Amino acid sequence: MTDSQDTGTASPEAPAAAPEAPATEAPAETPAADEAPAAPAGGNPVAATPAGARTAADVVTPELAARLTRGVVGAGRTANHTPFTGEKLADLPESTPEDVATAFERARAAQERWAKVPVKQRAAVLLRFHDLVLRRQAEVLDLIQLETGKARLHAHEEVQAVTVTARHYGRRAHAYLKPKARTGVVPTLTKVTELRQPRGVVGQIAPWNYPFELSVGDALPAFVAGNAVVMKPDTETALTALWAREQLIEAGLPEDVWQVVLGEGPVVGPAVVEHADYVSFTGSTRTGREVAQGAAARLVGVSLELGGKNAMLVLQDADVEKAAAGAVRGCFASAGQLCISIERLYVHESIADDFLQRFAARTKAMRLGNSLAYGADMGSLVGERQLETVTRHVEEAVAKGAELVAGGRPRPDIGPLFYEPTILDGVQAPMAVCEEETFGPVVSIYRFSDEDEAVALANATPYGLNSSVWTKDGRRGRAVAARLRTGTVNVNESYAAGYASVQAPMGGMGDSGLGRRHGSEGILKYTEAQTVAHQRLMPLAPSFGMTDEKYAQFMTRSLRAMKALRLR
């Protein structure tokens, strides 16, 4: 994730509202429902707004905002806005460092009681939450869209991810956390049990780009492991996280176990790190280093999912049509504001022209839209600074000789922060888009001649979050995948297969972070391992009248016997 869009620093600037027309100017004619406004010549089409589509005012009422923010610790006032139009969504409480300390006090008291609840009962809360989310998904889809500007289908990816995570840990937490017998130093004489104790209160700093999945989705394993959470979501996307909190409380989570604080990253973020027993952070590599340093100074653990410059490799034998369709999903989901989306596309030179023609045609046909309904293929960027980064990267690349294959322009006719999905060819260093994370709907095309070259190019980055390989030969694809230095690799998929397979770990290598979410690592990181060793019959020391030398000889024979018996 780029530094310009980082919960650990400042929240993204609120999108500027469209200026009011002069009083003498006739109002523009509003397109009829189900009739899409005309796109500029050569531009991406605009998805029609269905009749009766809800508006921000319909969804985010003062009553809803008051209800969701009831548990937020903070007497100050701030607000969030929708990228679709720039208008304010809700007034919100704002927290101070003192408020953060209060939130931790409440969470710590609640955590002691919560940790005493049997694991199966804690897990049942997640399963009830799973059902509530699916039953009420329209509510959270509206909030995700309004707060992030993404298309509804991409918002639904968050619903899918959260419910899969809730189901997995709801079903598997007991197995992950149950006491495990381990072989003692001397079998039968030493009985060893490994226990998993909750860390206490987890401090979580969640980003704006996936406000449902990267808030509650990361908190669920912490809760079921017996922890409390003090979360700082991004202010601009706080309502989504607060909606999740409301559902989880209804499902049975004690209210004080999940505390929420809101405010500017540089003010509230360090306070969260200062009090936490463990820190979970998703954001930029630069701020991730600062978070890690703060946690290290206090000797507390930390997990970090950071930036990426993810690559997709289209091998010579790939199905070109399927690869082109996969590239559209991989590059432009959530307008490219996805940590694991594709920004570098390496295509074998023998199929590059065919692939690019198909990919460009699909990209130019994508429908842009801002309604709270299905139908749009891509939504908006989230803030002015992200629009500035995207514009700078594209304009600089074109000025230095890159070819604009598709897109390359903002779309203020739809909303203040819309930008067309963009393909660049002929990108090379030192263009910023070549190496810097854009975090927007921009992808660069490169050609390669053999697999060794493709792997070397894909690995030529300090980042290592996600990558993608396309080929008709699954064995070949998996072999190439094993050579890529990224935490997840998808064969014949862009990102969803790896991320959604929640029994397997997901995270980054290199500058893309530390630790993993999902699977055993995703829950065990929120615990402290404790070894209980019970020594029976005789001590691990001279006994029964043995001299030191006799004891040493006895242990030597025992060690040789244990190796012969293949004991581990």
N, C-alpha and C positions, 0 to 999 in steps of 0.2 A: 504494500500500500504506500502511496506517495506521501512525502512529508506534508504536502499542501493539504492533504485530507487525512488528518490524524487525530484521533481522540486524545492522544497523549499530549498534543500541543494545543492548538486552538481549534475550536469547532469550525467547520466550513462556513465561509461567509454566507449569510442569508442571501438568496437570490434577489436581485433587484426587481421590484414590482414594475410592471409596464407603466410608463407615464400616462397620466390622464390626458385625454384629448381636450383641446381648447373648447370653451363653451360654445363657440360659434360653429364648430365643426360638426357636420352631420354624423351620427353614429354609424359605424360600419355595420353592414348587413350580416346577421348571424346565420350561418348555414343551418338548414333544417336538420332535424335529427335523422341519423342514418345517412346523412350526406356529408362526405368528407370535403374539407376546403381544398381548393386547387393548390397543387404543389408548384413551386417555381420550375421553369423549364429544366429538364434533366435531373430534377431533384427526387429524392425518395418520396413515394406517395404517403398520404396521410390517412390513417385509419379513421373510419367514420365513428362518430359518437352515437351510441344507441339511444333511442328514445327513452326518456325517463332516467337517464344515467344520473347517479348521485354526484353531488358537488362536495367540496371541502366543508362548506357550512352545514350540509346535511349530516355529515359524518362526525366532525369534531365540534360538538356543541359545548357550551360552557359547563353543562352538567357532566358530560363525559370527562372533560379535562379535570374538573374538581374531584370526580370520583377516582380517577386513575392516579392522581398526584397526592391523594390523601396520606400515603405513607412516606412521602419524600421528606427527608430531614433538611430543612432550610427555610429561612424567613425572607430571603431576598427574592427578587423577581427577575425573570428572564422570559424568553419566548422562543418558539420554533416556527418554521415557515415551510411552505411547500415549494419544491423546485418547479412544479408545473406552471405556477403563475407568479411566485414571489410573495404571495399574500401570507399574512400571519395565520398560523393554525391555532395556537393556544398560548395563554400566559402560563408560565411554569414557575415553581419555586426554584430558587438558586441557593446552593449550599456554600458554606465557608469551610476552611480547614477545621474550625471548631465544631461545625456540624458533622463533619466526617468523623471526628473523634467520638461524638455522641452516637452516631450510627454504629460504630464499632463496639461501643459499650453495650448497646442494646443487642446487637448480634451475638456478642460473646456470652451474654447471660442466656439468650435463647438457645445457643448452640449446645450448651451443657445439657439442657433438657432433651434437645433433639437427638443428640448422640446416643441417648439411652433408649430411644425407640428402636425396636428390632428392625434389622435390615429389610425383612420382607414387608413390614408395614411401611417403611419409607419408600420402598420400591412400588408399592401399591399406589402411592400418591402420583408417581410418574405415569402409571397406566391410566389412572383416572384423568390426568392432565391430557394425555394423548387423545382420549375420546372427546374431551371438551374442545380441544383445538380443532379437530375435524368437524365437530358439530357446528362450531361458530366461526369457521374459517373465513366467511365473508367479511366479518368484522375486522379481523387482523389483516386481510388482504387490502382492504380500503386504507388502513393506517399505514401499511408498508408502502403502498403506492404514493400516498399523499406525502409521506416523509422523505422518501428516496427518489421519487419520480420514475421508478422503473415500471416496465410493462407488467400486466397482471400475471402472465404466465411465469415471468421471472420471480415475481413475488410468491407465487405458489411453490417454487422450488424451496423457499424457506419453510413453508408449511410441511413439505415432504421431509426436509432434512430434520426438522425439530421432532416430528412425530416418529420418524425412524429411530432417532436417538433415544426418545422417551421409551419406546417399545423395547429397544435393545437393553438399556440399563434397567428398565423395569423388570425384564425377564432374567437378565444375567448378573445383576449386581450381587446377588447372594453368592453366586459361584466365584466371582472375582474377590469378594471380601471375606469369605468364610475362612476360619482358621485352617491352616495347612500343616500336616505332619511333615517334618523334614528328618532326614537321617542324621542321628547324633554322631559325635566323634567316635564313640564306642557303642555299636548297636546293642540293644537291650539294656545297657547300663545308662545310656543318655537318651532321654526322650525330649525331642525338640518340636516346638510348635511355632509357626510364623503367624503373627497376628497383624491386622491392619487397623491402625488407629486414625481417626480423622485429624487433620492438621489443626483445625480450629475455625478461624474465620478467614475465608478466602477473599482477597481484594481483586476484583475483576474490572478491567478497563476495556469497554466494548466499543467497536467502531460504528460508523454510520452506514456502511454500504450494505450490510446484511443484518439489520437491527433486530430481527427475530432470532435467526439461527445463531448469530455470534454473541447474543446476550444469553437468553435462556438455554439455547442449545449447549453452550459451554458450561452453564451453571448446573444443569441436571445431574451430571455425574458427581459434582461436588456435594450437592444436597443429599443424594442417596448414599454417599460415603459418610454422612453424618456431620458435614460442615455447615456453617452459616456462610452467607455471601454478602459483602458490601460491594455493590456494583455502581460504577460510573459509566452510564451509557452516554453517547454523544447527545448533546442537548437537542440538536435538530431532529433526532430520531428517537427521542425519549418515550413518546407515547406508545410506540410498539413494544418496547421492553416493559413498560408499566402495564400494558394490557396482558402480557404474558405473566407478570407477577400476580395480577388479579385472578387469572385462571388457575394458577398453581396454588394460590391460597384457597380458592374454592375446592380444589382437589384434595386439600388436607394439609398443605404446608403451613406450619405456624407462621403468622404474619411477620414476627420480628426476625425470623431466620433469614429473610431476604430483605436487606436494606438497600435503598437506592438514594444516591446523592447526585446532584446535577450542578454543572458549572463549567467554567473554562478549564481546559486541560492543564495548563501550566499552574493553575491554582489548586484544583481539586485532585488531579492525578497524583502528584507527589505525596499528598496527605493520605491517599489510599495506600500507596506503597509503604508509607511510614508506619502504618498500624497493622498491616496484614500479616498473617501467619504463612501465607503463600500468595503469589501474585500470578494472575492470568491476564495476558495483554495481547491484543491484536492491533497492529498498526504499522507504522513505518520502521524501517531498520534503524534510522537515526534515533528516534525516540525509544525504540526497543533497547538500544544500548544503554540509554539513561535509566530506564526502568530496571534493567539487569544490574546496573551499578548500585542503584538505591537498594535493591533487594539483597545484593551481595554484602553491602555494608552492614546489614542487619542479620546476615546469615540465614535468610529465608529463601525457600525455593521459588522458582519462576518458570513459567512456560510462555513462549513468545511465538506467535505467528506473524511474520513480517513481510517484507516486499518480495516481489518476483518479477522476472522478465522472461515469462514462460514461452517455451518453444514447442512447435508442432512440426513433426517430420513426416512428409508424404513420400514414401519409398517408391521405387520404380514400378513395383507390381501392385500398387494401391488401386482400389476402385475409385476412380477420379470423381465420379458423381457423388458417392457417399462421403468422400473426403471433403469435397466442397461444401456439402451440407453440414458436415461436422465442424468445419472451420467457421461457418456462420454462427453456429451455436457457441463455439469456443471463444470466438473473438468479440462477440457483440452482446452476449447475455448481460443484462443489467447495464447496458451501454458501456461494456468493457470495465466497469467498476467492480471487478471481482478479482480477489488476490490470485486466483488460480486460472484466470483467463489467459488466452493466447495473445502475445504481442509480436512474436517472431515466428514466421512461417517458412520453413525450409522445404523446398520441393525439388525432386530429382529433375535434372535439366531435360530429360527426354519427354516428360509429361507436363512440364511447367506451363507451357502456353495453353494447353488444353485445360489444365486445372484452373489457371488464372481466368480464362474466359468464363468458365462455369461459376467460379467463385464470385467474380465481379457481377455476373448477371443476377445471381441470388442476392447479393448485397444491395444492388441498386433497386431491387424489387421489395426490399424490406419496408414495411409500413410503420411509420412513426406515429405515436399517439399519446394523449394525455387524459384519457377518460378512465373512470373506475369500472372497467369492463374488459373482458377478453377481446382480442382482435388486433391489437398492436403488436408488432414484432420487436420494437425497441422503444424505450422511453427517453427520459431526460438525464442529463448530468445533474449532479446534486448541488453544486455551488459555483460561484463566479471564479474562484481560484482554479477549480478543475477545468472549467471552460477555457481559462487563460492558458493552462498547461497544454491542453489538447491543441488549441489554436497555435501556440508557439511552436510545438513540435512539428506540426504539419507544415506551417508556413516556412519554417527554417529549412526543413527537408526539401521542399519544392524549390526554394531559393538556391539551394546548393546542388540542384540537379536531379532530385528524385522525381519520378513520374507519378502523378495523381491518377490512379486507376478508377477509383470510385470515391464519392463523398467529398470531404475536404472543405465543408462550409457549415456555418451555424444555420439554424432554422428558427429565427425569431417569430416566423409566422405561426409556429405551433406553441412556442413558449420561450421564455428568456434564456433557457439553458440547454436547448436542444442543439445537437450537432449530428450531422449525418454519419453513418457508419463509413469508415474511410479505409481504403487500401492504398498503400504506397509501394512502388517498385523502384529498384535502383537505389535503395538506401545503403549508405556506407558511412563509416566513421570519417570525420568527427561529428556527424549529425547527432543531435541530442536524442532523437527518437531511436537511434541505433542501440544505445546502451542504457539510457535512463528509463525508469518505469513511467509510462504515460498514464496508466489507470483511466483509460477512456476508450472510445470506440475506434481505435486506430491500430492497424496491423501492417507490418512490413514484410514483403516477399523477398526471399533469397533463393538462389539456385545452388544445387550441389551436384557433384558427379559420382560420388560413391558413398557408401554408408560410413566409412571411417571419417570422411570429411564432414558428413552431417552430424555425427556424434561429437566430433571435436568442436564444431561451430555451436552446437546446442549447449555444450558444457563451458563455452568460453564466456562465462559470466560469474560474478561472485554470488549470484542468487542460486537457489536450488529448491524451488517450491513444487512446481508441477510441470509435467511435459506430456506430450502426446505422440504416438507413433501410428501410422496408417499403412497397412499392408494386407494382402489377401492370405498371407502365410502367417498363421498365429504363432507358430514356433519361432519363426524369424522375428516377428514383432516383439515377442517376449525376450528374445536374446538381445535385441537392440535396446529394449527398455532397461535391462539390467546394467547396461553401460552408461546410462544417463544419471547424472548426479542430481537427482531431485527426489523429494520425499515421496511423491506419488507419480506414477507413470500410467497413462491410459492407452491401451491398444485398441484402435478403431473406436475411440470415443475421446472427447476433448478434456473433460474434467469430471463429469458427473459420476462415472462408474467408480472411480477411485474414492471420491469424496463420500459417496453415499453408501459404500460398503463399510458400515460402521463397526464391524468386528475387527477390521484391520486398522492400524494406526495411520494418522494423517498429520503431516507437518513438514517443516522445511529443513534443508541442509544449508550450510554456509551462512550467508547473510540473510537467509530467509527464516531463521529462527532457531529456537531450542524447544525440545519437548514435543509431545504429540497429543492430539485429541483423538477420540474414538478408541475402541477396543480396550484391552486391559490397561494399556498405558494411559488412556484417557481418563480412567477412574483412579488407578493406583497412584497417579501423580498427586492426587488430593488426599493421600494418606501417608502416614509414617509407618514404615515396617518395624515391627517389634518382634524380637526373638525371645521366646521363653524356653529355657533349657533346664530340664529336671534331671539331676544326676541321682542314680539309684544304686543301692547295694554297696558300692565302694567309690571313693573319690578318685579324681584324676591326680593322684599323688601317691607316694609310697604308703602302703597300708598292710595290715595283717602281718606285721613284723618284717616287711621287706626293707632291705637297705636301699639307698639311692641307686646303687649299681644294679641290684636285682630288679628294681622297678624299671630302670632303663632297659634292661634285657627283656623284661616282660613286654614292655611297650614296643620294642623293636620287633619281637616275634608277632605281636598283634598286628602291627602295621603291614608286615609282609603277608600275613594271612588275609587281611582285608583286601590287599591288592590282588592276591591270587583268587579270591572270591568275587572279584570284579565289582566290589562295592564302590559307590561314587561318593 
